[in-house]
């Protein structure tokens, strides 16, 4: 057995480097295609990313997604362009990101900036042979007065024309949504693009939002957090918002909102990194930040089609004699014993839970494995705790674990105590002796 404490986590790629994973290798991409085909991804592009030299590559990556049958809706920002126009024309702006007061001069510059950005996106998509259309699918109303301050021409989403967006998507047209939308009277209002992405994803029941930002991911306490549950992020926003970098706070807020509204995953990816978008989507490790639902929602019972994945997942641990060798056929035969942990629909950890016919109140946890990239993130402990919960639901009073190299993890992290092999049922004791592994026997009572 092994756990997430066995090896140090590899360093994440820096923003100055192209990522080392090669998603353009078709063998790497094709395993994900059946999972994502036909799903809707909302991709939100910050204005600063539109101005970055990598922007053209991103549009080619979006064309790759479309070619694989993934439906894409684009939402763009204009904060960078708005600030540039303000400086160029000498016109002060009241707010650049659509979250504060928008006065008439700022709205005028916003309309000009939005038109320019939308045109650049359409140029790039056309160059990649994609059909696209700027839409008026978003209806907004004025925010009104907040804390005594009139927000003037800042808007909030009132409704989204799902029929229009669905019709475009079905006709292979990429809808483009602008952060300048229209009110009931047809007049323009400025809207925050992070908010727009979350509202659009909710309306379309999208499976992902991908924020392409000028940061490596969500920066929390000075470091990029590669995965975080929505519960943990919500708590941070409520109790310690200062721990989240100001550049990440808006996306963190709307990631929570989106997941609470039904979007399964929200990614924050550095749009300046070559191949960053494809690496985030088509690799187990990813390169940015992933916000997901509650921890146990990522754990599920394995199915027969997982057998090959589980065999490949655990091969290195078998070579290191951390796990007992099992053929793919043996895994498939005992697939009902396996639980798997998914990150963005990719299996990155597993555990087994077995019951003894002659001791129904005792269960055994085995085959615990976590991919090295995910070590030191608490995933091994979550798998053990989940297995214990399942054992309790089925009437077990005690769980046993056999370990050759990870007994410290079970005793120090998961609350197991060392015992002797004599507690094993007769049939299991025979297997234990025949294996010659001399594994330590650990137990934990289930209250």
C-alpha positions as MATLAB code, in Angstrom:
seq = 'XXXXXXXXXXXXXXXXXXXXXXXXXXXXXXXXXXXXXXXXXXXXXXXXXXXXXXXXXXXXXXXXXXXXXXXXXXXXXXXXXXXXXXXXXXXXXXXXXXXXXXXXXXXXXXXXXXXXXXXXXXXXXXXXXXXXXXXXXXXXXXXXXXXXXXXXXXXXXXXXXXXXXXXXXXXXXXXXXXXXXXXXXXXXXXXXXXXXXXXXXXXXXXXXXXXXXXXXXXXXXXXXXXXXXXXXXXXXXXXXXXXXXXXXXXXXXXXXXXXXXXXXXXXXXXXXXXXXXXXXXXXXXXXXXXXXXXXXXXXXXXXXXXXXXXXXXXXXXXXXXXXXXXXXXXXXXXXXXXXXXXXXXXXXXXXXXXXXXXXXXXXXXXXXXXXXXXXXXXXXXXXXXXXXXXXXXXXXXXXXXXXXXXXXXXXXXXXXXXXXXXXXXXXXXXXXXXXXXXXXXXXXXXX';
ca = [
       0.000    0.000    0.000;
       1.078    3.557   -0.449;
      -0.175    7.040    0.278;
       0.330   10.637   -0.621;
       3.292   11.064    1.697;
       5.631    8.790   -0.218;
       7.092   11.236   -2.725;
       7.364   15.027   -2.970;
       4.984   16.705   -5.368;
       6.535   17.807   -8.646;
       6.925   21.539   -9.075;
       4.228   23.262  -11.104;
       5.325   24.754  -14.448;
       6.295   28.416  -14.271;
       4.491   31.042  -16.292;
       7.682   31.777  -18.163;
       7.902   28.259  -19.582;
       5.841   26.164  -21.920;
       4.395   23.224  -20.008;
       6.159   19.877  -20.241;
       3.005   17.838  -20.853;
       2.255   17.421  -24.561;
      -1.506   17.463  -25.028;
      -1.024   17.748  -28.772;
      -0.044   14.075  -28.669;
      -3.265   12.457  -29.874;
      -2.807    9.508  -27.546;
      -2.975   11.915  -24.628;
      -6.048   13.703  -25.896;
      -8.152   10.804  -27.116;
      -8.676    9.269  -23.668;
     -10.536   12.434  -22.645;
     -12.640   12.866  -25.766;
     -15.441   10.444  -24.778;
     -15.811   12.263  -21.427;
     -16.061   15.760  -22.852;
     -17.688   15.246  -26.252;
     -20.979   17.117  -26.500;
     -20.428   19.042  -23.258;
     -20.530   22.834  -23.010;
     -17.457   24.720  -21.806;
     -17.736   28.427  -21.026;
     -14.350   30.043  -21.640;
     -13.859   33.505  -20.144;
     -10.926   35.456  -21.610;
      -9.565   38.418  -19.645;
      -8.912   41.562  -21.652;
      -5.216   41.391  -20.761;
      -5.035   37.917  -22.330;
      -6.514   39.254  -25.558;
      -3.594   41.703  -25.576;
      -0.997   38.988  -24.837;
       1.242   37.458  -27.498;
      -0.177   34.006  -26.700;
      -3.719   35.055  -27.652;
      -3.468   33.668  -31.195;
      -2.395   30.284  -29.828;
      -5.389   30.236  -27.484;
      -7.784   30.679  -30.374;
      -6.157   27.745  -32.154;
      -6.597   25.704  -28.943;
     -10.287   26.633  -28.911;
     -10.503   25.381  -32.492;
      -9.012   22.079  -31.268;
     -11.740   21.816  -28.619;
     -14.418   22.399  -31.231;
     -12.891   19.809  -33.562;
     -13.209   17.239  -30.756;
     -16.932   17.847  -30.384;
     -16.730   20.107  -27.324;
     -19.231   22.969  -27.443;
     -17.701   26.326  -26.588;
     -19.174   29.663  -25.501;
     -16.772   32.602  -25.182;
     -17.083   35.482  -22.717;
     -14.519   38.256  -22.944;
     -13.313   41.009  -20.646;
     -12.148   44.523  -21.508;
     -10.474   45.858  -18.355;
      -7.006   46.111  -19.951;
      -8.287   47.817  -23.100;
     -10.470   50.184  -21.085;
      -7.488   51.378  -19.079;
      -5.450   51.829  -22.265;
      -8.192   53.890  -23.898;
      -8.520   56.000  -20.775;
      -4.805   56.807  -20.821;
      -4.712   57.376  -24.583;
      -7.657   59.770  -24.619;
      -7.057   61.373  -21.276;
     -10.534   60.429  -20.084;
     -10.716   59.328  -16.431;
     -12.735   56.140  -15.829;
     -14.818   55.436  -12.747;
     -14.171   51.674  -12.740;
     -12.334   49.247  -15.016;
     -13.740   45.792  -14.235;
     -17.488   46.348  -14.123;
     -17.870   45.828  -10.387;
     -18.074   49.469   -9.277;
     -19.632   52.687  -10.520;
     -19.810   53.085  -14.300;
     -20.304   56.698  -15.348;
     -21.240   57.846  -18.862;
     -17.651   58.449  -19.986;
     -16.561   55.013  -18.763;
     -19.477   53.325  -20.533;
     -18.605   55.107  -23.783;
     -15.022   53.849  -23.609;
     -16.291   50.393  -22.598;
     -18.395   50.150  -25.753;
     -15.394   51.093  -27.892;
     -13.113   48.648  -26.062;
     -15.660   45.849  -26.322;
     -16.092   46.352  -30.055;
     -12.344   46.197  -30.583;
     -11.854   43.056  -28.478;
     -14.783   41.251  -30.088;
     -13.383   42.071  -33.527;
      -9.960   40.653  -32.590;
     -11.584   37.431  -31.347;
     -13.675   37.096  -34.490;
     -10.570   37.623  -36.622;
      -8.741   34.838  -34.805;
     -11.651   32.409  -34.897;
     -12.174   33.081  -38.590;
      -8.488   32.346  -39.175;
      -9.083   28.964  -37.522;
     -12.083   28.288  -39.796;
     -14.623   28.629  -36.984;
     -17.993   30.287  -37.308;
     -18.736   32.787  -34.538;
     -21.253   35.484  -33.700;
     -21.426   38.383  -31.272;
     -24.721   37.995  -29.421;
     -27.208   40.106  -27.535;
     -28.308   37.052  -25.540;
     -27.716   38.702  -22.159;
     -30.394   40.979  -20.729;
     -29.356   43.168  -17.805;
     -30.870   45.676  -15.414;
     -29.112   48.462  -13.494;
     -27.480   47.412  -10.243;
     -28.996   50.509   -8.612;
     -27.808   51.893   -5.290;
     -25.398   49.873   -3.143;
     -24.444   51.080    0.336;
     -25.771   54.490   -0.527;
     -23.822   54.808   -3.794;
     -25.585   54.927   -7.162;
     -23.798   52.467   -9.467;
     -25.152   54.432  -12.439;
     -24.542   52.439  -15.660;
     -23.306   49.212  -14.092;
     -25.609   46.271  -14.776;
     -26.439   42.865  -13.361;
     -27.772   39.892  -15.296;
     -31.541   39.666  -15.428;
     -31.898   36.758  -17.863;
     -30.021   34.923  -20.618;
     -31.614   33.968  -23.918;
     -30.897   30.244  -23.809;
     -32.806   29.584  -27.028;
     -30.530   31.929  -28.979;
     -27.321   30.506  -27.551;
     -28.496   26.907  -27.970;
     -29.490   27.558  -31.580;
     -26.033   28.981  -32.365;
     -24.256   26.100  -30.629;
     -26.331   23.492  -32.492;
     -25.424   25.173  -35.782;
     -21.694   24.947  -34.975;
     -21.434   28.693  -34.281;
     -19.333   29.873  -31.325;
     -21.348   32.481  -29.381;
     -19.345   35.487  -28.195;
     -20.673   37.342  -25.145;
     -19.590   40.894  -24.406;
     -19.305   42.614  -20.991;
     -21.436   45.423  -22.393;
     -25.008   44.115  -22.427;
     -28.456   45.571  -22.967;
     -31.246   46.607  -20.641;
     -35.018   46.303  -21.196;
     -34.988   49.640  -23.021;
     -32.167   48.521  -25.319;
     -29.587   50.785  -23.718;
     -26.124   49.533  -22.812;
     -24.863   48.689  -19.339;
     -21.400   47.529  -18.205;
     -21.178   44.029  -16.639;
     -18.308   42.176  -14.987;
     -17.082   39.376  -17.287;
     -16.382   36.898  -14.442;
     -20.003   37.255  -13.373;
     -21.177   36.873  -16.977;
     -19.303   33.581  -17.329;
     -20.885   32.162  -14.164;
     -24.401   33.244  -15.190;
     -23.946   31.870  -18.705;
     -22.689   28.523  -17.407;
     -25.679   28.239  -15.086;
     -28.155   29.031  -17.849;
     -26.623   26.543  -20.299;
     -25.877   23.879  -17.670;
     -22.247   23.942  -18.750;
     -19.912   21.381  -17.187;
     -16.933   23.738  -16.991;
     -15.971   27.362  -16.728;
     -12.384   28.096  -17.724;
     -11.115   31.524  -16.728;
      -8.083   32.506  -18.834;
      -6.313   34.996  -16.597;
      -2.937   36.781  -16.310;
      -2.050   34.716  -13.215;
      -0.853   31.100  -12.783;
      -4.102   30.232  -10.986;
      -5.894   31.102   -7.756;
      -3.297   32.665   -5.488;
      -3.995   31.923   -1.810;
      -1.596   32.960    0.945;
       1.025   33.793   -1.651;
       0.919   30.424   -3.431;
      -1.057   29.001   -6.315;
      -3.616   26.462   -5.043;
      -3.899   23.791   -7.702;
      -7.103   22.282   -6.291;
      -9.540   23.548   -3.705;
     -13.026   22.431   -2.753;
     -15.881   24.870   -3.043;
     -16.508   24.530    0.703;
     -12.936   25.526    1.567;
     -12.985   28.420   -0.901;
     -16.342   29.666    0.394;
     -14.983   29.647    3.938;
     -11.906   31.600    2.892;
     -13.982   34.210    1.097;
     -16.230   34.592    4.128;
     -13.713   34.482    6.958;
     -10.280   35.305    5.504;
     -10.707   37.081    2.145;
      -7.354   38.802    2.655;
      -5.651   35.422    2.151;
      -6.848   35.392   -1.465;
      -4.843   37.650   -3.780;
      -6.836   40.606   -5.015;
      -6.209   39.480   -8.604;
      -7.899   36.145   -7.806;
     -10.770   37.303   -5.610;
     -13.343   37.967   -8.329;
     -12.786   34.606   -9.995;
     -12.857   32.842   -6.619;
     -16.183   34.509   -5.780;
     -17.787   33.571   -9.069;
     -16.312   30.055   -9.027;
     -18.188   29.427   -5.769;
     -21.338   30.919   -7.228;
     -21.083   28.796  -10.376;
     -20.550   25.504   -8.545;
     -23.409   26.252   -6.168;
     -25.564   26.763   -9.275;
     -24.671   23.410  -10.793;
     -21.441   23.864  -12.771;
     -19.269   20.853  -11.957;
     -15.796   22.374  -12.314;
     -14.235   25.821  -12.529;
     -10.658   26.259  -13.747;
      -8.402   29.305  -13.521;
      -5.587   29.018  -16.072;
      -2.718   31.284  -17.065;
      -3.691   32.437  -20.544;
      -0.121   33.560  -21.225;
       1.281   30.002  -21.204;
       1.607   28.209  -24.516;
      -0.626   25.096  -24.554;
      -1.869   25.978  -21.055;
      -5.550   25.609  -21.969;
      -5.111   22.176  -23.539;
      -2.836   20.982  -20.753;
      -5.406   21.975  -18.147;
      -8.190   20.090  -19.904;
      -6.348   17.085  -21.299;
      -4.052   15.991  -18.477;
      -4.497   14.546  -14.999;
      -2.289   17.132  -13.355;
      -3.408   20.329  -15.082;
      -1.435   23.556  -14.910;
      -3.782   26.022  -13.215;
      -6.315   25.894  -10.382;
      -9.363   23.664  -10.134;
     -12.359   24.450   -7.919;
     -14.619   21.466   -7.357;
     -17.633   20.387   -5.296;
     -17.390   18.810   -1.852;
     -14.587   16.297   -1.304;
     -16.631   13.088   -1.239;
     -18.409   14.025   -4.461;
     -15.086   13.242   -6.157;
     -15.122    9.643   -4.898;
     -17.244    7.038   -6.642;
     -17.591    3.295   -6.958;
     -15.451    1.879   -9.754;
     -17.049    0.309  -12.831;
     -15.841   -2.410  -15.195;
     -14.558    0.133  -17.684;
     -12.221    1.472  -14.977;
     -10.313   -1.839  -14.794;
      -7.696   -0.907  -17.393;
      -7.242    2.544  -15.832;
      -6.753    1.000  -12.392;
      -4.243   -1.496  -13.723;
      -2.211    1.284  -15.366;
      -2.624    3.576  -12.349;
      -1.083    1.114   -9.896;
       1.672   -0.502  -12.004;
       4.484    1.630  -10.572;
       3.394    0.859   -7.000;
       3.388   -2.851   -7.827;
       6.954   -2.563   -9.171;
       8.018   -0.929   -5.906;
       6.278   -3.744   -3.995;
       3.936   -1.283   -2.347;
       0.900   -3.080   -3.772;
       0.248   -6.738   -4.536;
       0.325   -7.534   -8.236;
      -3.103   -7.917   -9.824;
      -3.779   -8.595  -13.462;
      -6.275   -6.429  -15.291;
      -8.603   -9.434  -15.364;
      -8.305   -9.842  -11.580;
      -9.088   -6.164  -11.069;
     -12.116   -6.451  -13.324;
     -13.306   -9.558  -11.477;
     -13.138   -7.697   -8.133;
     -14.162   -4.275   -9.448;
     -16.999   -3.998   -6.924;
     -14.371   -3.704   -4.169;
     -12.791   -0.577   -5.705;
     -13.495    3.098   -5.156;
     -11.813    5.776   -7.258;
     -11.049    9.457   -6.758;
     -11.568   11.712   -9.762;
     -10.133   15.103  -10.575;
     -11.901   16.591  -13.563;
     -13.190   13.127  -14.528;
      -9.688   11.595  -14.510;
      -8.988    8.782  -12.015;
      -5.996    9.759   -9.847;
      -6.426    7.511   -6.771;
      -8.040    4.265   -5.691;
      -8.786    2.125   -2.649;
     -10.479   -1.213   -2.050;
     -12.898   -2.225    0.677;
     -13.367   -5.957    1.268;
     -15.504   -7.866    3.761;
     -14.781  -11.229    5.352;
     -17.657  -13.730    4.936;
     -16.899  -15.364    8.286;
     -16.428  -12.015   10.095;
     -19.122   -9.652    8.733;
     -18.290   -6.985   11.318;
     -14.730   -6.637    9.989;
     -13.690   -4.998    6.715;
     -10.275   -4.604    5.082;
      -8.961   -1.507    3.325;
      -6.434   -2.225    0.577;
      -4.849   -1.095   -2.694;
      -4.641    2.514   -1.557;
      -2.775    4.478   -4.204;
      -2.501    8.161   -5.156;
      -0.694    9.463   -8.242;
       2.592   11.113   -7.173;
       1.564   14.528   -8.532;
      -1.271   14.556   -5.979;
       0.813   13.579   -2.956;
       0.641   15.748    0.183;
      -2.854   17.019   -0.614;
      -4.871   14.864    1.776;
      -6.354   12.633   -0.916;
      -5.113    9.376    0.634;
      -6.734   10.258    3.935;
     -10.003   11.138    2.201;
     -10.012    7.755    0.501;
      -9.460    5.946    3.805;
     -12.129    7.991    5.599;
     -14.599    7.366    2.791;
     -13.889    3.630    2.890;
     -14.461    3.652    6.664;
     -17.794    5.434    6.159;
     -18.826    2.809    3.620;
     -17.775    0.032    5.984;
     -19.833    1.568    8.789;
     -22.914    1.809    6.556;
     -22.596   -1.910    5.839;
     -22.424   -2.797    9.526;
     -18.680   -3.152   10.101;
     -17.334   -2.391   13.574;
     -13.655   -2.594   12.690;
     -11.442   -2.015    9.643;
      -8.063   -3.635    8.991;
      -5.214   -2.438    6.793;
      -2.106   -4.415    5.787;
       0.927   -2.320    4.892;
       4.584   -2.932    4.062;
       5.707    0.669    3.531;
       2.943    3.019    4.630;
       2.079    1.887    8.144;
       3.151    5.323    9.440;
       0.482    6.942    7.302;
      -2.228    4.664    8.665;
      -1.156    5.093   12.287;
      -0.155    8.772   12.325;
      -2.641   10.217    9.823;
      -5.641    7.878    9.849;
      -5.784    6.765   13.490;
      -5.017    3.049   13.029;
      -3.253    0.996   15.699;
      -0.804   -1.819   15.077;
      -2.002   -5.322   15.872;
      -0.941   -8.908   15.068;
      -1.766  -11.183   12.169;
      -3.759  -13.422   14.490;
      -6.744  -11.065   14.247;
      -7.151  -12.031   10.577;
      -9.800  -14.627    9.688;
      -8.431  -18.066    8.874;
      -8.685  -17.793    5.094;
      -7.135  -14.326    5.087;
      -4.376  -15.433    7.438;
      -3.488  -18.222    5.025;
      -3.215  -15.715    2.160;
      -1.102  -13.476    4.388;
       1.392  -16.253    5.190;
       1.572  -17.454    1.580;
       2.314  -13.970    0.252;
       5.582  -13.725    2.174;
       5.269   -9.927    2.317;
       5.260   -9.830    6.124;
       3.037   -6.742    6.066;
       2.189   -4.988    9.275;
      -1.394   -5.417   10.451;
      -3.228   -2.266   11.568;
      -6.760   -1.862   12.891;
      -9.226    0.897   13.600;
     -12.506    0.607   15.449;
     -15.584    2.198   13.871;
     -17.777    3.934   16.452;
];
